[in-house]
């Protein structure tokens, strides 16, 4: 007899569970669009966020003829790192009679002069050390002060 009393209760509970899910309010808002879609974007905030983004690589203008002597330099080859970024490196053979003015050890800022052979190889013929103060000076033409 007790089993018969529980069966109607179970049927009511099962029906309540299945019906309650179907009776949930609808989230269909139709053609409603958020107000922020109607206004133009705040470009100042976007530029500030882009400037503060650390993943963006900043554009660096490297010198065309000023380099830093790299650690892979040997007796016969010289590694030249781009100046000032030191991101790009190239390895050149030295000429037999390379002329060095100043110190051309690893880490020194130098100006290199190249020569192209008949076979198309590019070799370094002259290296001139630049002092750090002179290397940071702009190469733009300077006017005379009166």
MDTraj code that builds the backbone (N, CA, C; nanometers):
import mdtraj as md
import numpy as np

residues = "UNK UNK UNK UNK UNK UNK UNK UNK UNK UNK UNK UNK UNK UNK UNK UNK UNK UNK UNK UNK UNK UNK UNK UNK UNK UNK UNK UNK UNK UNK UNK UNK UNK UNK UNK UNK UNK UNK UNK UNK UNK UNK UNK UNK UNK UNK UNK UNK UNK UNK UNK UNK UNK UNK UNK UNK UNK UNK UNK UNK UNK UNK UNK UNK UNK UNK UNK UNK UNK UNK UNK UNK UNK UNK UNK UNK UNK UNK UNK UNK UNK UNK UNK UNK UNK UNK UNK UNK UNK UNK UNK UNK UNK UNK UNK UNK UNK UNK UNK UNK UNK UNK UNK UNK UNK UNK UNK UNK UNK UNK UNK UNK UNK UNK UNK UNK UNK UNK UNK UNK UNK UNK UNK UNK UNK UNK UNK UNK UNK UNK UNK UNK UNK UNK UNK UNK UNK UNK UNK UNK UNK UNK UNK UNK UNK UNK".split()
xyz = np.array([
    [0.0797, -0.1174, 0.0000],
    [0.0000, 0.0000, 0.0000],
    [0.0862, 0.1269, 0.0000],
    [0.1941, 0.1185, 0.0703],
    [0.2818, 0.2346, 0.0746],
    [0.3422, 0.2619, -0.0628],
    [0.3684, 0.1559, -0.1373],
    [0.4250, 0.1721, -0.2707],
    [0.3291, 0.2490, -0.3612],
    [0.2023, 0.2269, -0.3442],
    [0.1043, 0.2948, -0.4259],
    [0.0972, 0.4442, -0.3920],
    [0.1283, 0.4817, -0.2694],
    [0.1254, 0.6225, -0.2293],
    [0.2451, 0.6987, -0.2870],
    [0.3561, 0.6284, -0.3043],
    [0.4771, 0.6937, -0.3566],
    [0.4735, 0.7122, -0.5084],
    [0.4012, 0.6281, -0.5789],
    [0.3970, 0.6351, -0.7251],
    [0.3363, 0.7675, -0.7715],
    [0.2221, 0.8135, -0.7175],
    [0.1707, 0.9440, -0.7630],
    [0.2659, 1.0589, -0.7287],
    [0.3320, 1.0483, -0.6152],
    [0.4279, 1.1531, -0.5791],
    [0.5461, 1.1553, -0.6762],
    [0.5936, 1.0395, -0.7145],
    [0.7029, 1.0323, -0.8120],
    [0.6604, 1.0846, -0.9485],
    [0.5404, 1.0566, -0.9893],
    [0.4911, 1.1068, -1.1172],
    [0.4785, 1.2593, -1.1151],
    [0.4312, 1.3155, -1.0061],
    [0.4177, 1.4612, -0.9938],
    [0.5562, 1.5262, -0.9930],
    [0.6512, 1.4656, -0.9202],
    [0.7867, 1.5206, -0.9141],
    [0.8547, 1.5140, -1.0509],
    [0.8389, 1.4027, -1.1222],
    [0.8986, 1.3891, -1.2546],
    [0.8381, 1.4885, -1.3523],
    [0.7071, 1.5077, -1.3430],
    [0.6410, 1.6031, -1.4307],
    [0.6845, 1.7455, -1.3979],
    [0.7051, 1.7787, -1.2720],
    [0.7475, 1.9128, -1.2316],
    [0.8885, 1.9423, -1.2830],
    [0.9740, 1.8425, -1.2800],
    [1.1114, 1.8626, -1.3264],
    [1.1128, 1.8868, -1.4777],
    [1.0448, 1.8083, -1.5519],
    [1.0466, 1.8230, -1.6972],
    [0.9712, 1.9472, -1.7419],
    [0.8648, 1.9840, -1.6712],
    [0.7853, 2.0997, -1.7085],
    [0.8572, 2.2280, -1.6700],
    [0.9296, 2.2285, -1.5603],
    [0.9950, 2.3504, -1.5156],
    [1.1032, 2.3925, -1.6143],
    [1.1696, 2.3004, -1.6784],
    [1.2711, 2.3356, -1.7779],
    [1.2055, 2.3964, -1.9016],
    [1.0891, 2.3464, -1.9380],
    [1.0207, 2.3983, -2.0553],
    [0.9559, 2.5331, -2.0282],
    [0.9310, 2.5633, -1.9064],
    [0.8622, 2.6857, -1.8706],
    [0.9595, 2.8006, -1.8407],
    [1.0856, 2.7806, -1.8681],
    [1.1839, 2.8863, -1.8429],
    [1.1536, 3.0058, -1.9327],
    [1.1779, 3.1283, -1.8833],
    [1.1486, 3.2456, -1.9665],
    [1.2394, 3.2508, -2.0896],
    [1.1882, 3.2969, -2.1994],
    [1.2627, 3.3046, -2.3243],
    [1.3616, 3.4217, -2.3203],
    [1.4831, 3.4020, -2.3758],
    [1.5846, 3.5061, -2.3808],
    [1.5917, 3.5719, -2.5186],
    [1.4941, 3.5485, -2.6024],
    [1.4929, 3.6048, -2.7362],
    [1.4570, 3.7525, -2.7284],
    [1.5560, 3.8390, -2.7517],
    [1.5330, 3.9832, -2.7436],
    [1.4990, 4.0446, -2.8788],
    [1.4905, 3.9657, -2.9803],
    [1.4541, 4.0175, -3.1112],
    [1.5685, 4.0931, -3.1765],
    [1.5422, 4.2140, -3.2271],
    [1.6407, 4.2934, -3.2989],
    [1.7111, 4.3960, -3.2095],
    [1.7190, 4.3717, -3.0828],
    [1.7803, 4.4662, -2.9908],
    [1.9315, 4.4685, -3.0114],
    [1.9896, 4.5885, -3.0226],
    [2.1336, 4.6052, -3.0409],
    [2.1848, 4.6929, -2.9282],
    [2.3014, 4.6611, -2.8772],
    [2.3583, 4.7390, -2.7675],
    [2.3854, 4.8818, -2.8129],
    [2.3745, 4.9764, -2.7196],
    [2.3927, 5.1178, -2.7511],
    [2.5349, 5.1476, -2.7970],
    [2.6344, 5.0726, -2.7477],
    [2.7728, 5.1009, -2.7859],
    [2.7999, 5.0746, -2.9339],
    [2.7110, 4.9981, -2.9988],
    [2.7277, 4.9721, -3.1414],
    [2.6947, 5.0943, -3.2267],
    [2.6205, 5.1896, -3.1728],
    [2.5793, 5.3069, -3.2484],
    [2.6801, 5.4209, -3.2415],
    [2.7727, 5.4168, -3.1460],
    [2.8687, 5.5245, -3.1281],
    [3.0012, 5.4874, -3.1926],
    [3.0743, 5.5848, -3.2481],
    [3.2052, 5.5527, -3.3080],
    [3.3029, 5.5099, -3.1976],
    [3.4015, 5.4278, -3.2317],
    [3.4962, 5.3818, -3.1297],
    [3.5840, 5.4972, -3.0811],
    [3.6282, 5.4879, -2.9573],
    [3.7165, 5.5882, -2.8984],
    [3.8582, 5.5600, -2.9468],
    [3.9008, 5.6309, -3.0509],
    [4.0318, 5.6030, -3.1108],
    [4.1464, 5.6395, -3.0185],
    [4.1291, 5.7389, -2.9335],
    [4.2364, 5.7753, -2.8396],
    [4.2638, 5.6606, -2.7436],
    [4.1595, 5.5982, -2.6934],
    [4.1772, 5.4851, -2.6020],
    [4.2387, 5.3658, -2.6751],
    [4.1980, 5.3440, -2.8004],
    [4.2545, 5.2333, -2.8774],
    [4.4036, 5.2542, -2.9046],
    [4.4430, 5.3786, -2.9389],
    [4.5851, 5.4073, -2.9631],
    [4.6674, 5.3925, -2.8359],
    [4.6117, 5.4368, -2.7245],
    [4.6830, 5.4252, -2.5970],
    [4.7017, 5.2788, -2.5604],
    [4.6001, 5.1973, -2.5820],
    [4.6102, 5.0548, -2.5526],
    [4.7124, 4.9881, -2.6446],
    [4.7159, 5.0290, -2.7711],
    [4.8132, 4.9723, -2.8642],
    [4.9551, 5.0144, -2.8285],
    [4.9725, 5.1374, -2.7803],
    [5.1055, 5.1846, -2.7417],
    [5.1557, 5.1130, -2.6178],
    [5.0657, 5.0759, -2.5284],
    [5.1046, 5.0070, -2.4059],
    [5.1164, 4.8565, -2.4242],
    [5.0775, 4.8054, -2.5403],
    [5.0826, 4.6619, -2.5655],
    [5.2282, 4.6192, -2.5800],
    [5.2732, 4.5292, -2.4937],
    [5.4132, 4.4871, -2.4945],
    [5.4420, 4.3837, -2.6027],
    [5.3387, 4.3245, -2.6637],
    [5.3627, 4.2242, -2.7662],
    [5.3898, 4.2855, -2.9020],
    [5.3573, 4.4131, -2.9190],
    [5.3803, 4.4801, -3.0464],
    [5.5274, 4.5186, -3.0562],
    [5.5907, 4.4832, -3.1658],
    [5.7314, 4.5166, -3.1869],
    [5.7397, 4.6598, -3.2379],
    [5.8130, 4.7391, -3.1676],
    [5.8295, 4.8793, -3.2055],
    [5.9251, 4.8877, -3.3244],
    [5.8965, 4.9798, -3.4157],
    [5.9819, 4.9998, -3.5322],
    [6.1084, 5.0718, -3.4895],
    [6.2228, 5.0139, -3.5244],
    [6.3518, 5.0726, -3.4915],
    [6.4253, 5.0955, -3.6223],
    [6.4747, 5.2155, -3.6407],
    [6.5509, 5.2463, -3.7607],
    [6.6984, 5.2215, -3.7303],
    [6.7560, 5.1256, -3.8004],
    [6.8963, 5.0934, -3.7809],
    [6.9807, 5.1690, -3.8820],
    [7.1044, 5.1909, -3.8451],
    [7.1975, 5.2577, -3.9330],
    [7.2385, 5.1632, -4.0454],
    [7.2722, 5.2189, -4.1597],
    [7.3094, 5.1365, -4.2747],
    [7.4562, 5.0961, -4.2726],
    [7.5422, 5.1752, -4.2084],
    [7.6853, 5.1438, -4.2134],
    [7.7504, 5.1387, -4.0761],
    [7.6732, 5.1486, -3.9692],
    [7.7280, 5.1390, -3.8343],
    [7.6819, 5.0070, -3.7748],
    [7.7754, 4.9339, -3.7152],
    [7.7475, 4.8011, -3.6621],
    [7.8137, 4.7845, -3.5265],
    [7.7793, 4.6742, -3.4600],
    [7.8443, 4.6319, -3.3371],
    [7.9123, 4.4996, -3.3686],
    [8.0368, 4.4836, -3.3246],
    [8.1089, 4.3581, -3.3482],
    [8.0449, 4.2500, -3.2620],
    [8.0051, 4.1394, -3.3252],
    [7.9355, 4.0314, -3.2560],
    [8.0290, 3.9280, -3.1963],
    [7.9776, 3.8437, -3.1079],
    [8.0598, 3.7437, -3.0398],
    [8.1031, 3.6273, -3.1294],
    [8.0435, 3.6117, -3.2467],
    [8.0800, 3.5020, -3.3354],
    [8.1965, 3.5387, -3.4278],
    [8.2613, 3.6527, -3.4044],
    [8.3730, 3.6950, -3.4888],
    [8.4947, 3.6059, -3.4628],
    [8.5659, 3.5738, -3.5722],
    [8.6865, 3.4909, -3.5627],
    [8.8003, 3.5634, -3.6331],
    [8.9106, 3.4908, -3.6512],
    [9.0272, 3.5485, -3.7178],
    [8.9986, 3.5809, -3.8642],
    [8.9140, 3.5006, -3.9275],
    [8.8874, 3.5167, -4.0706],
    [8.7508, 3.5778, -4.1017],
    [8.6603, 3.5798, -4.0040],
    [8.5254, 3.6309, -4.0256],
    [8.4911, 3.7336, -3.9181],
    [8.4007, 3.8226, -3.9517],
    [8.3530, 3.9224, -3.8565],
    [8.2005, 3.9195, -3.8573],
    [8.1428, 3.9108, -3.7371],
    [7.9974, 3.9154, -3.7240],
    [7.9594, 4.0598, -3.6945],
    [7.8686, 4.1143, -3.7750],
    [7.8240, 4.2520, -3.7579],
    [7.6773, 4.2506, -3.7159],
    [7.6485, 4.3120, -3.6004],
    [7.5125, 4.3242, -3.5499],
    [7.4604, 4.4630, -3.5844],
    [7.3323, 4.4728, -3.6209],
    [7.2759, 4.6021, -3.6574],
    [7.2811, 4.6968, -3.5378],
    [7.3008, 4.8249, -3.5664],
    [7.3105, 4.9252, -3.4616],
    [7.1950, 5.0225, -3.4760],
    [7.1199, 5.0554, -3.3769],
    [7.1350, 5.0273, -3.2346],
    [7.0554, 4.9078, -3.1844],
    [6.9714, 4.8452, -3.2669],
    [6.8811, 4.7428, -3.2153],
    [6.9508, 4.6106, -3.1847],
    [7.0560, 4.5774, -3.2568],
    [7.1295, 4.4502, -3.2425],
    [7.0397, 4.3295, -3.2698],
    [6.9344, 4.3485, -3.3505],
    [6.8444, 4.2380, -3.3824],
    [6.8940, 4.1553, -3.4998],
    [6.9530, 4.2210, -3.5994],
    [6.9980, 4.1515, -3.7198],
    [7.1488, 4.1308, -3.7119],
    [7.1929, 4.0171, -3.7605],
    [7.3366, 3.9928, -3.7636],
    [7.3750, 3.9305, -3.8971],
    [7.4942, 3.9641, -3.9420],
    [7.5487, 3.9065, -4.0645],
    [7.6931, 3.8686, -4.0394],
    [7.7395, 3.7684, -4.1106],
    [7.8755, 3.7197, -4.0957],
    [7.9478, 3.7411, -4.2282],
    [8.0564, 3.8183, -4.2251],
    [8.1332, 3.8499, -4.3457],
    [8.2758, 3.8009, -4.3304],
    [8.3363, 3.7649, -4.4433],
    [8.4790, 3.7334, -4.4435],
    [8.5572, 3.8634, -4.4411],
    [8.6730, 3.8587, -4.3777],
    [8.7617, 3.9743, -4.3759],
    [8.8523, 3.9663, -4.4987],
    [8.8922, 4.0815, -4.5510],
    [8.9870, 4.0807, -4.6618],
    [9.1252, 4.0458, -4.6068],
    [9.2177, 4.0110, -4.6959],
    [9.3523, 3.9727, -4.6502],
    [9.4228, 4.0877, -4.5801],
    [9.4040, 4.2067, -4.6326],
    [9.4700, 4.3240, -4.5746],
    [9.3650, 4.4190, -4.5181],
    [9.2921, 4.3708, -4.4207],
    [9.1875, 4.4534, -4.3606],
    [9.2520, 4.5647, -4.2792],
    [9.1971, 4.6842, -4.2930],
    [9.2481, 4.7999, -4.2201],
    [9.1563, 4.8259, -4.1014],
    [9.2164, 4.8320, -3.9829],
    [9.1402, 4.8550, -3.8614],
    [9.1914, 4.9830, -3.7974],
    [9.1000, 5.0751, -3.7736],
    [9.1347, 5.1999, -3.7056],
    [9.0587, 5.2000, -3.5735],
    [9.1322, 5.1995, -3.4628],
    [9.0707, 5.1921, -3.3310],
    [9.0649, 5.0480, -3.2843],
    [8.9664, 5.0168, -3.2007],
    [8.9527, 4.8843, -3.1417],
    [8.8356, 4.8126, -3.2083],
    [8.8595, 4.6924, -3.2581],
    [8.7550, 4.6156, -3.3252],
    [8.7248, 4.4880, -3.2483],
    [8.7268, 4.4964, -3.1153],
    [8.6933, 4.3805, -3.0331],
    [8.5420, 4.3655, -3.0234],
    [8.4994, 4.2517, -2.9690],
    [8.3567, 4.2217, -2.9546],
    [8.2899, 4.3284, -2.8683],
    [8.1742, 4.3774, -2.9148],
    [8.0960, 4.4750, -2.8401],
    [8.1245, 4.6192, -2.8770],
    [8.2262, 4.6457, -2.9578],
    [8.2594, 4.7827, -2.9955],
    [8.1748, 4.8260, -3.1160],
    [8.1396, 4.9529, -3.1176],
    [8.0616, 5.0105, -3.2271],
    [8.1583, 5.0541, -3.3359],
    [8.1346, 5.0067, -3.4586],
    [8.2270, 5.0328, -3.5689],
    [8.1505, 5.0734, -3.6936],
    [8.2228, 5.1345, -3.7858],
    [8.1721, 5.1614, -3.9201],
    [8.2502, 5.0684, -4.0130],
    [8.1788, 4.9944, -4.0952],
    [8.2425, 4.8966, -4.1830],
    [8.2343, 4.9417, -4.3282],
    [8.3421, 4.9129, -4.4041],
    [8.3458, 4.9407, -4.5467],
    [8.3552, 4.8053, -4.6172],
    [8.2715, 4.7855, -4.7174],
    [8.2620, 4.6568, -4.7849],
    [8.3179, 4.6648, -4.9267],
    [8.3548, 4.5472, -4.9794],
    [8.4014, 4.5335, -5.1159],
    [8.3366, 4.4089, -5.1735],
    [8.2883, 4.4187, -5.2968],
    [8.2270, 4.3047, -5.3638],
    [8.3255, 4.2477, -5.4648],
    [8.3535, 4.1201, -5.4536],
    [8.4481, 4.0554, -5.5443],
    [8.3816, 4.0268, -5.6782],
    [8.4619, 3.9781, -5.7735],
    [8.4084, 3.9453, -5.9060],
    [8.3089, 3.8307, -5.8996],
    [8.3268, 3.7416, -5.8020],
    [8.2348, 3.6278, -5.7867],
    [8.1051, 3.6684, -5.7183],
    [8.0979, 3.7909, -5.6672],
    [7.9765, 3.8379, -5.6025],
    [7.9815, 3.8298, -5.4510],
    [8.0952, 3.7869, -5.3938],
    [8.1075, 3.7803, -5.2485],
    [8.1321, 3.9196, -5.1921],
    [8.0764, 3.9463, -5.0776],
    [8.0975, 4.0733, -5.0094],
    [8.1914, 4.0492, -4.8926],
    [8.3006, 4.1259, -4.8887],
    [8.3977, 4.1126, -4.7812],
    [8.4175, 4.2485, -4.7144],
    [8.4667, 4.2455, -4.5918],
    [8.4923, 4.3679, -4.5173],
    [8.6375, 4.4070, -4.5412],
    [8.6598, 4.5320, -4.5857],
    [8.7956, 4.5778, -4.6138],
    [8.8467, 4.6762, -4.5099],
    [8.7568, 4.7454, -4.4409],
    [8.8003, 4.8455, -4.3446],
    [8.7000, 4.8521, -4.2301],
    [8.7530, 4.8628, -4.1076],
    [8.6705, 4.8786, -3.9881],
    [8.7251, 4.9972, -3.9109],
    [8.6367, 5.0912, -3.8777],
    [8.6759, 5.2085, -3.8007],
    [8.5896, 5.2135, -3.6749],
    [8.6557, 5.2177, -3.5598],
    [8.5812, 5.2235, -3.4341],
    [8.5196, 5.3616, -3.4159],
    [8.3956, 5.3630, -3.3668],
    [8.3274, 5.4875, -3.3348],
    [8.3123, 5.4945, -3.1834],
    [8.3399, 5.6082, -3.1280],
    [8.3170, 5.6265, -2.9850],
    [8.1666, 5.6296, -2.9618],
    [8.1218, 5.5868, -2.8449],
    [7.9787, 5.5778, -2.8165],
    [7.9082, 5.7121, -2.8309],
    [7.9706, 5.8194, -2.7911],
    [7.9076, 5.9504, -2.8043],
    [7.8890, 5.9862, -2.9507],
    [7.9896, 5.9551, -3.0337],
    [7.9819, 5.9875, -3.1766],
    [7.8799, 5.8994, -3.2472],
    [7.8611, 5.7762, -3.2004],
    [7.7673, 5.6853, -3.2656],
    [7.6230, 5.7265, -3.2387],
    [7.5971, 5.7934, -3.1281],
    [7.4604, 5.8340, -3.0947],
    [7.4189, 5.9635, -3.1615],
    [7.5116, 6.0335, -3.2240],
    [7.4819, 6.1607, -3.2887],
    [7.4116, 6.1328, -3.4210],
    [7.3112, 6.2126, -3.4528],
    [7.2383, 6.1976, -3.5784],
    [7.3290, 6.2355, -3.6951],
    [7.3111, 6.1678, -3.8065],
    [7.3897, 6.1955, -3.9253],
    [7.3239, 6.2999, -4.0149],
    [7.2284, 6.3737, -3.9643],
    [7.1604, 6.4763, -4.0428],
    [7.2538, 6.5952, -4.0600],
    [7.2419, 6.6676, -4.1720],
    [7.3272, 6.7849, -4.1926],
    [7.2996, 6.8888, -4.0844],
    [7.4056, 6.9482, -4.0365],
    [7.3910, 7.0452, -3.9294],
    [7.4210, 7.1835, -3.9850],
    [7.3401, 7.2797, -3.9429],
    [7.3600, 7.4179, -3.9863],
    [7.4643, 7.4888, -3.9010],
    [7.5137, 7.5995, -3.9507],
    [7.6129, 7.6760, -3.8760],
    [7.5427, 7.7742, -3.7835],
    [7.5918, 7.7856, -3.6602],
    [7.5349, 7.8801, -3.5659],
    [7.6018, 8.0154, -3.5847],
    [7.5250, 8.1201, -3.5829],
    [7.5819, 8.2535, -3.6007],
    [7.5796, 8.3282, -3.4716],
])
top = md.Topology()
chain = top.add_chain()
for i, resn in enumerate(residues, 1):
    res = top.add_residue(resn, chain, resSeq=i)
    for name in ("N", "CA", "C"):
        top.add_atom(name, md.element.get_by_symbol(name[0]), res)
traj = md.Trajectory(xyz[None], top)
